Amino acid sequence: MRARFLFAIASVLFLASSCTGGKAPPLQGDFPVTKITDRVYVIHGANTLPNRQNQGFMNNPGFVLTRKGVVVIDPGSSVQVGEMVLAKIAGVTREPVIAVFNTHIHGDHWLGNQAIKAAHPKAVIYAHPRMKAKAEAEGGTWVKRIDAMTEGAIRGTRPLAPDIHVDHDESLKLGDTHFRVYHHDKAHTDNDIMIEVVEEKVMFLGDNVFAGRIGIMNDGDFRGNVAAIDMALKSNTVHFIPGHGPANGREILLAYQDYLKTLYATVRKYYGQGLTDYDMKPKVAQALAKYKDWTGFNEQLGRHVSLAYLQVEAESF
């Protein structure tokens, strides 16, 4: 009798911990590793927002093989995504992870830090100074936000801020490979970095570029984002990896930049004619018709028009 009672209590406690705490299951699904060059790889996530179906995996984690070990870029939105990234790395090399770059503050790119550090405590995490400060201050908010969007799929994730900050035009030699950092004051956010893997002619763009998708610009600046893309286009890079969407050549930068330029110029035109953001939205949509099939176009366009309207308005002060 006593044994059955204790077993029942233990079962209740286990179920309670499963519902309110503990750790969510690993990612479900097959996530192939794409080889960009002999030493650079990327894992393409779903080109959507975090949700229950994708379990929060919707960015493009990458990794670079160097003589001393592996460098990871943007290990994803959760401890679960970070663990998946580690498993994919283990399928390519037995070398340890020696460094991580976080491209900006949005949690879908860096909350996987937890898994990397747990497996490789000596790995050093790099980010822009403002990203490091924001991660220390806002990390818990990002966990709650993505956990809610995924209905608990990232449970068990804890925010782990970067260790060291890097800024524009800094170059780090990790192993035998040079990583050059690019930053524009405000683009997708005010703390974006793009990382050029110099010897491989590869650049990780973070969310300064989306491929086949409309990005959320709540923390960004349209003209600044255009300028950041110009910086990337002036590099010697051949292979570009966006924060979301398939990796490719210069065409993905030019397409996203054209979207941003056309949006901003059209909003400015109709602002000058006295239209409100609401009234000009159909005209802006018409000007951007070739992008109407991009993921998020219908959902984000109105917000983009409103944000661009405010930025155009600010120009007059």
SERO-4910 file (N, C-alpha, C, O; in steps of 0.05 Angstrom, whole numbers):
BEGIN
 pado doro    nc1    nc2    nc3   cac1   cac2   cac3    cc1    cc2    cc3    oc1    oc2    oc3
  Met    A     17    -24      0      0      0      0     17     25      0     13     43    -16
  Arg    A     37     25     18     55     48     20     70     52     -6     74     75    -15
  Ala    A     79     30    -18     94     31    -43     77     43    -65     87     60    -81
  Arg    A     51     34    -67     34     45    -87     29     75    -83     28     90   -102
  Phe    A     26     83    -58     22    111    -52     46    128    -60     43    149    -72
  Leu    A     70    118    -53     94    133    -61     97    134    -91    106    155   -102
  Phe    A     90    112   -105     92    112   -134     73    133   -146     80    147   -165
  Ala    A     48    134   -135     29    154   -145     38    182   -141     35    199   -159
  Ile    A     50    188   -117     60    215   -112     83    221   -132     83    243   -143
  Ala    A    101    202   -136    123    207   -154    113    212   -183    123    229   -197
  Ser    A     92    198   -191     81    201   -217     69    229   -221     73    242   -241
  Val    A     54    238   -200     43    265   -201     64    286   -203     62    305   -218
  Leu    A     85    283   -187    107    302   -187    121    302   -214    129    324   -224
  Phe    A    125    279   -226    137    277   -252    121    292   -273    131    307   -290
  Leu    A     94    287   -273     77    299   -292     76    330   -289     76    345   -308
  Ala    A     76    338   -264     76    367   -258    102    380   -268    101    401   -280
  Ser    A    124    367   -264    150    378   -274    151    378   -304    162    396   -316
  Ser    A    138    358   -316    138    357   -346    122    380   -357    128    390   -378
  Cys    A    100    387   -343     83    408   -354     93    436   -348     90    454   -364
  Thr    A    106    440   -325    113    467   -316    143    472   -318    151    496   -317
  Gly    A    159    452   -320    188    457   -320    201    437   -338    191    428   -358
  Gly    A    226    429   -330    240    409   -346    248    420   -372    253    444   -376
  Lys    A    251    403   -391    261    410   -418    244    398   -440    236    374   -438
  Ala    A    238    414   -460    222    404   -482    238    383   -498    262    383   -497
  Pro    A    224    367   -514    238    346   -529    256    358   -551    254    381   -557
  Pro    A    274    341   -562    291    351   -583    275    358   -608    252    352   -610
  Leu    A    288    372   -627    276    379   -652    267    354   -667    281    333   -667
  Gln    A    244    355   -680    234    334   -696    238    341   -726    232    364   -734
  Gly    A    248    323   -742    251    329   -770    280    325   -779    298    321   -764
  Asp    A    283    325   -805    309    322   -818    319    349   -827    305    363   -842
  Phe    A    342    357   -819    353    383   -826    380    379   -839    401    378   -825
  Pro    A    381    377   -865    406    372   -879    426    394   -876    419    418   -874
  Val    A    451    387   -876    473    406   -876    481    412   -905    486    394   -921
  Thr    A    482    438   -911    490    446   -938    519    455   -938    526    472   -922
  Lys    A    535    444   -955    563    451   -957    566    474   -976    560    472  -1000
  Ile    A    576    497   -966    579    521   -982    606    521   -996    609    526  -1020
  Thr    A    627    515   -980    654    511   -990    666    487   -975    651    474   -960
  Asp    A    691    480   -979    703    457   -966    703    460   -936    704    440   -921
  Arg    A    701    485   -926    703    489   -897    679    504   -885    679    509   -861
  Val    A    660    511   -901    637    527   -891    611    512   -896    606    502   -919
  Tyr    A    594    510   -876    569    495   -877    546    512   -865    551    529   -849
  Val    A    522    506   -874    499    520   -863    476    499   -861    474    480   -876
  Ile    A    459    504   -841    435    488   -837    411    506   -840    407    524   -824
  His    A    396    503   -862    374    522   -867    350    515   -851    339    492   -852
  Gly    A    340    534   -835    315    530   -820    291    538   -837    294    547   -859
  Ala    A    267    533   -826    243    541   -839    242    571   -844    251    586   -826
  Asn    A    233    580   -867    233    608   -874    207    622   -864    192    634   -880
  Thr    A    201    618   -838    176    629   -826    183    640   -799    206    640   -790
  Leu    A    163    650   -785    167    658   -757    167    633   -739    159    612   -747
  Pro    A    177    636   -714    176    613   -696    148    604   -691    130    621   -687
  Asn    A    143    578   -691    116    567   -685    118    539   -674    140    528   -672
  Arg    A     95    528   -668     95    501   -656    106    480   -675    120    461   -667
  Gln    A    100    484   -701    108    464   -721    139    463   -725    150    442   -726
  Asn    A    151    487   -726    180    487   -731    196    486   -705    221    485   -706
  Gln    A    182    486   -682    195    485   -655    216    507   -652    234    504   -636
  Gly    A    212    529   -666    230    552   -663    254    551   -681    270    570   -681
  Phe    A    257    530   -697    281    529   -714    274    542   -741    260    530   -758
  Met    A    283    567   -745    276    581   -769    297    601   -777    292    620   -792
  Asn    A    321    598   -767    344    614   -776    363    596   -791    358    573   -797
  Asn    A    386    607   -798    406    592   -813    432    589   -798    451    604   -803
  Pro    A    434    571   -778    460    567   -765    481    558   -784    476    542   -802
  Gly    A    505    568   -780    528    560   -797    551    552   -781    553    558   -757
  Phe    A    570    538   -794    595    532   -779    618    530   -799    615    523   -823
  Val    A    642    537   -789    666    539   -805    687    522   -792    692    523   -768
  Leu    A    700    506   -808    722    489   -799    748    504   -801    755    514   -822
  Thr    A    763    506   -778    790    518   -779    809    497   -768    802    475   -760
  Arg    A    835    504   -769    856    485   -761    854    479   -731    862    458   -722
  Lys    A    844    499   -715    842    495   -686    815    485   -677    813    475   -654
  Gly    A    795    486   -693    768    477   -685    747    491   -701    752    502   -723
  Val    A    722    489   -691    699    498   -706    689    525   -696    689    530   -672
  Val    A    681    542   -714    669    568   -708    640    567   -717    634    561   -740
  Val    A    622    573   -698    593    572   -703    582    600   -706    590    618   -692
  Ile    A    564    604   -725    550    630   -729    521    626   -724    508    609   -737
  Asp    A    510    640   -704    481    640   -698    470    612   -693    458    600   -710
  Pro    A    475    601   -668    467    574   -662    437    569   -657    429    548   -648
  Gly    A    420    589   -663    392    584   -663    377    595   -638    388    609   -622
  Ser    A    351    587   -637    332    600   -619    328    585   -592    312    594   -576
  Ser    A    343    564   -588    337    548   -563    360    529   -558    378    524   -574
  Val    A    359    517   -534    379    496   -527    375    472   -546    394    459   -553
  Gln    A    350    467   -553    344    445   -571    356    449   -599    368    431   -610
  Val    A    354    474   -610    366    480   -636    396    478   -633    409    467   -651
  Gly    A    407    489   -612    436    488   -608    447    459   -607    468    453   -618
  Glu    A    431    442   -594    440    414   -593    438    400   -620    455    384   -627
  Met    A    418    408   -636    417    398   -663    441    407   -680    452    391   -695
  Val    A    449    432   -676    472    443   -690    497    427   -683    513    420   -700
  Leu    A    500    422   -657    523    406   -648    523    378   -660    544    368   -668
  Ala    A    500    366   -662    498    339   -674    506    340   -704    520    322   -714
  Lys    A    498    361   -718    505    363   -746    535    368   -749    548    358   -768
  Ile    A    547    384   -731    576    388   -732    591    362   -728    610    356   -741
  Ala    A    581    346   -709    594    320   -703    593    301   -726    609    283   -728
  Gly    A    574    305   -744    573    289   -768    593    297   -789    597    283   -809
  Val    A    606    320   -785    626    330   -804    654    328   -793    673    322   -808
  Thr    A    657    334   -767    684    335   -755    682    328   -725    661    332   -713
  Arg    A    704    318   -714    706    313   -686    719    336   -671    722    335   -646
  Glu    A    727    357   -685    740    379   -672    721    395   -654    697    395   -659
  Pro    A    731    407   -633    714    422   -615    705    449   -626    718    460   -644
  Val    A    684    460   -615    676    487   -622    693    506   -605    695    504   -581
  Ile    A    707    524   -619    725    543   -605    713    571   -604    722    587   -587
  Ala    A    693    578   -620    682    605   -620    654    605   -632    646    587   -647
  Val    A    639    626   -624    612    630   -634    609    660   -640    619    677   -625
  Phe    A    596    666   -663    588    694   -668    557    695   -667    543    679   -678
  Asn    A    548    716   -652    519    722   -653    515    747   -669    527    768   -663
  Thr    A    498    746   -690    497    769   -708    480    792   -698    484    815   -707
  His    A    461    787   -680    445    809   -669    428    798   -646    428    775   -640
  Ile    A    412    816   -634    398    811   -609    374    792   -612    366    780   -592
  His    A    362    790   -635    337    775   -637    342    746   -630    360    732   -640
  Gly    A    325    736   -611    331    711   -597    332    686   -615    344    666   -607
  Asp    A    320    687   -638    321    664   -656    349    658   -666    353    637   -678
  His    A    367    676   -661    395    673   -671    415    665   -649    436    654   -656
  Trp    A    409    670   -624    430    666   -604    423    650   -580    441    643   -564
  Leu    A    398    643   -575    391    628   -551    403    600   -551    403    586   -531
  Gly    A    412    591   -574    426    565   -576    454    566   -563    467    545   -561
  Asn    A    463    590   -555    489    592   -541    491    573   -518    513    561   -513
  Gln    A    469    569   -504    469    552   -481    479    524   -487    496    513   -472
  Ala    A    470    512   -509    479    485   -516    508    484   -523    522    465   -516
  Ile    A    517    505   -537    546    505   -546    564    506   -521    583    491   -519
  Lys    A    558    524   -503    574    527   -479    573    503   -461    593    495   -449
  Ala    A    550    490   -460    548    465   -443    567    444   -454    579    429   -439
  Ala    A    568    441   -480    585    421   -492    614    429   -495    632    412   -494
  His    A    619    455   -498    646    466   -503    650    491   -486    649    513   -496
  Pro    A    655    487   -460    657    510   -441    678    530   -448    676    554   -441
  Lys    A    699    522   -463    720    541   -470    714    558   -495    729    576   -502
  Ala    A    692    552   -509    685    567   -532    679    596   -525    666    601   -504
  Val    A    689    615   -541    685    643   -536    663    654   -554    663    649   -578
  Ile    A    644    668   -542    622    679   -558    626    708   -563    630    724   -544
  Tyr    A    624    716   -589    629    744   -597    603    756   -607    586    743   -619
  Ala    A    600    783   -603    578    798   -613    584    827   -612    604    835   -600
  His    A    567    844   -624    570    872   -622    566    882   -593    551    869   -579
  Pro    A    580    903   -585    577    913   -557    548    917   -549    540    910   -526
  Arg    A    531    929   -567    503    934   -559    488    908   -557    469    905   -541
  Met    A    495    888   -574    481    862   -572    488    849   -546    470    838   -532
  Lys    A    513    850   -538    521    838   -512    506    850   -489    496    836   -471
  Ala    A    504    877   -489    490    891   -467    460    884   -467    448    879   -446
  Lys    A    448    883   -491    420    877   -493    414    848   -485    394    842   -472
  Ala    A    432    830   -493    428    802   -485    429    798   -455    413    783   -444
  Glu    A    446    813   -442    448    811   -413    423    823   -400    414    813   -379
  Ala    A    411    843   -412    388    856   -400    361    844   -409    342    844   -393
  Glu    A    360    833   -433    334    825   -445    332    796   -451    312    787   -463
  Gly    A    352    780   -444    352    752   -451    328    737   -442    316    721   -458
  Gly    A    319    741   -418    296    727   -407    270    734   -423    253    716   -427
  Thr    A    268    758   -432    245    766   -448    244    751   -474    223    743   -483
  Trp    A    267    747   -487    268    733   -512    261    703   -508    247    692   -525
  Val    A    269    691   -486    262    664   -480    231    662   -478    219    644   -490
  Lys    A    219    679   -462    190    679   -458    175    683   -484    155    669   -489
  Arg    A    185    701   -501    171    707   -526    171    683   -545    150    676   -555
  Ile    A    195    671   -548    196    649   -567    183    624   -555    171    608   -570
  Asp    A    184    620   -529    171    598   -517    140    600   -521    127    580   -526
  Ala    A    130    624   -519    101    628   -523     94    623   -553     74    611   -558
  Met    A    110    633   -571    105    630   -600    105    600   -608     91    592   -626
  Thr    A    122    585   -594    125    556   -601    109    538   -583    111    513   -585
  Glu    A     93    550   -565     77    534   -547     93    515   -530     86    492   -526
  Gly    A    115    525   -520    132    509   -501    154    493   -514    166    477   -500
  Ala    A    158    495   -540    177    478   -553    206    484   -546    224    467   -551
  Ile    A    212    507   -534    239    513   -526    243    512   -496    263    521   -485
  Arg    A    224    500   -482    226    498   -453    253    486   -444    262    466   -456
  Gly    A    265    497   -424    291    489   -415    313    507   -425    336    505   -416
  Thr    A    306    525   -443    326    544   -454    332    566   -434    313    577   -421
  Arg    A    357    573   -431    365    595   -413    382    614   -429    399    606   -445
  Pro    A    379    640   -426    395    660   -441    424    660   -432    430    661   -408
  Leu    A    442    659   -451    471    660   -445    483    681   -463    485    677   -487
  Ala    A    490    704   -451    500    727   -466    528    722   -477    542    705   -466
  Pro    A    536    737   -497    563    734   -508    584    742   -487    579    755   -467
  Asp    A    609    732   -493    632    738   -475    646    763   -482    654    779   -464
  Ile    A    651    767   -507    669    789   -517    656    804   -539    642    792   -556
  His    A    659    830   -540    647    846   -561    667    851   -584    691    854   -579
  Val    A    656    853   -608    672    860   -632    656    881   -647    632    883   -644
  Asp    A    671    897   -663    658    919   -677    668    921   -706    684    904   -714
  His    A    658    940   -720    663    943   -748    693    943   -755    709    956   -742
  Asp    A    700    928   -775    727    927   -787    747    912   -769    771    912   -776
  Glu    A    738    899   -748    756    882   -733    760    856   -748    741    846   -761
  Ser    A    784    845   -746    790    819   -758    801    801   -737    820    807   -723
  Leu    A    789    777   -735    798    757   -716    810    734   -731    798    724   -750
  Lys    A    833    724   -722    844    700   -734    838    677   -714    849    676   -692
  Leu    A    821    659   -723    814    636   -707    824    611   -722    815    605   -744
  Gly    A    843    597   -709    857    576   -723    873    589   -746    889    607   -741
  Asp    A    868    579   -770    882    590   -793    864    607   -810    870    612   -834
  Thr    A    842    616   -799    821    629   -815    816    657   -804    814    661   -780
  His    A    813    676   -822    807    704   -814    777    709   -816    764    703   -836
  Phe    A    766    722   -795    738    729   -795    737    760   -792    745    771   -772
  Arg    A    726    773   -812    724    802   -812    696    811   -806    676    800   -816
  Val    A    693    830   -788    667    839   -778    659    865   -792    675    883   -795
  Tyr    A    634    866   -800    622    890   -812    598    899   -795    582    882   -786
  His    A    596    925   -790    574    936   -775    567    963   -786    584    980   -790
  His    A    541    967   -791    530    994   -797    514   1003   -773    500    987   -761
  Asp    A    515   1029   -767    503   1038   -741    476   1027   -736    471   1017   -714
  Lys    A    457   1029   -755    431   1018   -751    421   1007   -778    419   1022   -797
  Ala    A    415    981   -778    405    969   -803    380    952   -796    359    964   -791
  His    A    383    926   -794    360    910   -784    355    916   -755    332    918   -746
  Thr    A    377    920   -740    376    930   -712    399    950   -710    412    957   -729
  Asp    A    405    959   -685    428    976   -681    453    960   -672    473    971   -664
  Asn    A    451    933   -673    473    917   -663    479    893   -682    490    873   -673
  Asp    A    473    896   -707    479    875   -727    509    874   -733    523    894   -735
  Ile    A    519    849   -736    545    846   -748    542    826   -771    526    807   -769
  Met    A    557    830   -792    560    811   -814    589    800   -812    607    815   -807
  Ile    A    592    774   -817    618    761   -813    628    750   -839    616    732   -851
  Glu    A    650    761   -849    663    751   -873    684    730   -866    702    735   -850
  Val    A    682    707   -877    702    686   -874    721    690   -898    716    681   -920
  Val    A    743    704   -893    758    717   -914    769    696   -934    765    699   -958
  Glu    A    783    676   -924    795    657   -942    775    641   -959    781    631   -981
  Glu    A    751    639   -949    730    623   -962    712    640   -980    695    629   -994
  Lys    A    715    666   -979    698    684   -994    669    680   -988    652    679  -1006
  Val    A    663    677   -962    636    672   -952    629    694   -933    646    703   -917
  Met    A    604    703   -933    595    723   -913    569    714   -901    550    707   -915
  Phe    A    568    714   -874    543    710   -859    531    737   -855    543    754   -842
  Leu    A    507    741   -865    495    768   -866    477    774   -842    469    797   -838
  Gly    A    471    754   -825    451    759   -805    425    767   -818    419    759   -840
  Asp    A    409    783   -803    383    791   -815    384    817   -830    363    829   -836
  Asn    A    408    826   -837    410    849   -856    400    841   -883    393    858   -900
  Val    A    398    815   -888    387    804   -913    369    780   -907    377    762   -893
  Phe    A    345    781   -919    327    758   -919    325    749   -948    326    765   -966
  Ala    A    323    723   -953    320    713   -980    292    700   -983    286    680   -970
  Gly    A    276    712  -1000    249    702  -1005    230    706   -982    210    692   -979
  Arg    A    236    725   -965    220    731   -941    222    760   -934    243    773   -938
  Ile    A    200    771   -923    200    799   -913    209    799   -884    196    785   -867
  Gly    A    229    814   -877    239    815   -850    223    834   -832    210    852   -842
  Ile    A    223    829   -806    211    847   -787    230    870   -782    253    865   -775
  Met    A    221    895   -785    238    918   -783    232    936   -759    239    959   -759
  Asn    A    219    925   -739    211    941   -716    234    954   -702    231    976   -691
  Asp    A    258    942   -703    282    953   -690    301    965   -710    324    972   -702
  Gly    A    293    968   -735    312    975   -756    308   1002   -769    290   1018   -761
  Asp    A    324   1007   -789    323   1031   -804    326   1024   -834    346   1010   -841
  Phe    A    308   1032   -850    308   1023   -878    332   1033   -893    345   1018   -907
  Arg    A    339   1058   -891    362   1069   -905    388   1057   -894    406   1051   -909
  Gly    A    389   1053   -868    412   1040   -856    416   1011   -865    438   1002   -870
  Asn    A    393    997   -869    395    970   -879    405    969   -907    421    952   -915
  Val    A    397    988   -924    407    991   -951    437    995   -951    452    983   -966
  Ala    A    446   1013   -933    475   1019   -931    491    995   -922    513    990   -931
  Ala    A    480    979   -903    494    955   -894    497    935   -917    518    922   -919
  Ile    A    476    933   -933    478    915   -956    500    925   -976    514    909   -988
  Asp    A    501    951   -979    522    962   -997    550    954   -987    567    947  -1003
  Met    A    554    954   -960    580    946   -949    586    917   -957    608    911   -965
  Ala    A    566    900   -955    570    872   -962    576    868   -992    593    852   -999
  Leu    A    562    884  -1008    566    882  -1037    594    891  -1046    604    882  -1066
  Lys    A    606    909  -1030    633    919  -1037    655    900  -1029    679    904  -1035
  Ser    A    649    879  -1014    669    860  -1005    676    841  -1028    664    842  -1050
  Asn    A    696    824  -1024    704    804  -1044    689    778  -1041    697    757  -1053
  Thr    A    666    778  -1027    651    754  -1022    638    743  -1047    629    758  -1064
  Val    A    637    717  -1048    624    703  -1070    598    689  -1060    578    688  -1074
  His    A    600    677  -1036    578    662  -1025    566    677  -1001    580    685   -983
  Phe    A    540    682  -1002    526    697   -981    505    680   -967    489    666   -980
  Ile    A    506    681   -940    487    665   -924    469    685   -909    479    698   -891
  Pro    A    443    687   -916    426    706   -903    417    695   -876    421    671   -870
  Gly    A    405    712   -859    395    702   -834    372    682   -837    369    664   -820
  His    A    357    686   -858    334    668   -864    332    665   -894    336    685   -909
  Gly    A    326    641   -903    323    636   -932    349    624   -943    369    623   -930
  Pro    A    347    614   -968    370    599   -979    395    616   -985    392    639   -995
  Ala    A    418    605   -980    443    618   -987    446    619  -1017    436    602  -1032
  Asn    A    461    640  -1026    465    642  -1055    486    664  -1060    502    670  -1042
  Gly    A    486    675  -1084    505    696  -1091    494    724  -1087    476    727  -1071
  Arg    A    506    743  -1100    498    771  -1097    469    777  -1102    458    797  -1093
  Glu    A    456    760  -1118    429    765  -1125    410    767  -1102    390    782  -1103
  Ile    A    415    753  -1080    397    754  -1057    400    781  -1043    381    792  -1032
  Leu    A    424    792  -1043    429    819  -1031    415    840  -1048    401    858  -1038
  Leu    A    418    838  -1074    407    858  -1092    376    858  -1091    364    879  -1093
  Ala    A    365    834  -1089    335    832  -1088    325    844  -1062    306    860  -1063
  Tyr    A    337    838  -1039    326    849  -1014    331    879  -1013    315    894  -1003
  Gln    A    354    887  -1023    360    916  -1023    340    931  -1041    331    953  -1034
  Asp    A    333    919  -1064    314    932  -1081    287    934  -1068    273    954  -1071
  Tyr    A    279    913  -1053    254    914  -1038    254    938  -1019    235    954  -1018
  Leu    A    276    941  -1003    278    962   -984    278    990   -997    264   1008   -988
  Lys    A    294    992  -1018    295   1018  -1032    269   1026  -1044    260   1049  -1042
  Thr    A    256   1007  -1057    230   1013  -1071    209   1020  -1050    194   1039  -1054
  Leu    A    208   1005  -1028    189   1011  -1007    193   1040   -997    174   1055   -995
  Tyr    A    218   1046   -990    223   1072   -977    218   1095   -997    206   1115   -990
  Ala    A    227   1092  -1022    223   1113  -1041    193   1117  -1047    184   1140  -1051
  Thr    A    178   1096  -1048    149   1098  -1053    134   1111  -1030    117   1128  -1034
  Val    A    142   1104  -1006    130   1117   -983    137   1147   -982    119   1163   -977
  Arg    A    161   1153   -988    169   1181   -989    153   1197  -1010    145   1219  -1005
  Lys    A    150   1185  -1033    135   1198  -1055    106   1205  -1046     97   1227  -1050
  Tyr    A     93   1185  -1034     65   1190  -1027     62   1206  -1001     42   1219   -996
  Tyr    A     82   1205   -984     83   1223   -961     84   1252   -971     70   1269   -960
  Gly    A    100   1257   -991    102   1284  -1003     76   1293  -1015     71   1317  -1017
  Gln    A     59   1274  -1023     33   1281  -1034     11   1283  -1013    -12   1288  -1019
  Gly    A     19   1279   -988      0   1283   -966    -17   1259   -958    -35   1261   -943
  Leu    A    -10   1235   -969    -25   1211   -962    -17   1200   -935      7   1203   -927
  Thr    A    -35   1188   -921    -29   1175   -896    -17   1147   -902    -18   1138   -925
  Asp    A     -5   1135   -882      6   1108   -887    -15   1088   -895    -11   1071   -912
  Tyr    A    -39   1091   -883    -61   1073   -890    -69   1077   -919    -73   1057   -934
  Asp    A    -71   1102   -928    -80   1107   -955    -60   1099   -976    -67   1091   -998
  Met    A    -35   1100   -969    -14   1094   -990     -8   1064   -991      5   1056  -1010
  Lys    A    -16   1048   -972     -9   1020   -972    -15   1006   -998      2    992  -1008
  Pro    A    -39   1009  -1010    -44    995  -1036    -25   1003  -1058    -18    987  -1075
  Lys    A    -18   1029  -1058      1   1038  -1079     29   1027  -1074     43   1021  -1094
  Val    A     37   1025  -1049     63   1013  -1043     63    984  -1051     82    973  -1062
  Ala    A     41    970  -1044     39    942  -1052     42    938  -1082     54    919  -1091
  Gln    A     30    956  -1097     31    954  -1126     60    958  -1136     69    944  -1154
  Ala    A     74    977  -1123    102    982  -1131    120    958  -1124    141    954  -1137
  Leu    A    112    942  -1105    128    919  -1096    116    893  -1105    121    872  -1094
  Ala    A    100    894  -1126     84    870  -1135    102    846  -1141     94    823  -1136
  Lys    A    127    850  -1150    144    827  -1157    153    812  -1132    164    790  -1134
  Tyr    A    149    823  -1108    156    810  -1083    132    798  -1068    135    789  -1046
  Lys    A    109    799  -1081     84    791  -1067     84    762  -1058     69    755  -1040
  Asp    A    100    745  -1071    100    717  -1063    121    711  -1041    123    688  -1033
  Trp    A    136    731  -1033    155    726  -1011    139    720   -985    118    731   -980
  Thr    A    150    702   -969    138    696   -943    136    721   -926    155    736   -924
  Gly    A    112    725   -915    108    748   -897    100    774   -911     96    794   -897
  Phe    A     98    774   -937     92    799   -952     66    811   -942     65    834   -934
  Asn    A     44    795   -942     18    806   -935     17    813   -905      4    832   -897
  Glu    A     31    797   -889     30    802   -860     47    826   -851     40    840   -833
  Gln    A     69    831   -864     88    851   -855     87    878   -871     96    898   -861
  Leu    A     75    878   -895     76    902   -911     64    926   -897     76    948   -898
  Gly    A     41    923   -885     29    946   -872     47    958   -850     49    982   -848
  Arg    A     59    940   -835     77    949   -814    102    963   -826    111    983   -816
  His    A    112    952   -848    135    965   -861    128    993   -871    144   1011   -869
  Val    A    104    995   -883     95   1022   -893     93   1041   -870    102   1064   -872
  Ser    A     82   1033   -847     80   1051   -824    107   1059   -813    111   1082   -806
  Leu    A    125   1039   -811    152   1046   -801    167   1064   -820    180   1083   -811
  Ala    A    165   1058   -846    179   1076   -865    167   1104   -865    181   1123   -868
  Tyr    A    140   1106   -862    127   1132   -860    138   1148   -837    144   1172   -840
  Leu    A    142   1136   -814    153   1150   -791    182   1158   -796    190   1180   -787
  Gln    A    197   1142   -810    225   1149   -815    227   1171   -836    244   1189   -834
  Val    A    209   1171   -856    208   1193   -875    200   1218   -861    211   1240   -866
  Glu    A    180   1216   -844    171   1240   -829    194   1252   -812    196   1276   -810
  Ala    A    210   1234   -800    232   1244   -783    253   1258   -799    267   1275   -788
  Glu    A    255   1252   -825    274   1266   -842    269   1296   -843    287   1312   -847
  Ser    A    244   1304   -840    236   1332   -844    242   1349   -819    239   1373   -820
  Phe    A    250   1336   -797    256   1352   -773    285   1358   -770    294   1371   -751
***
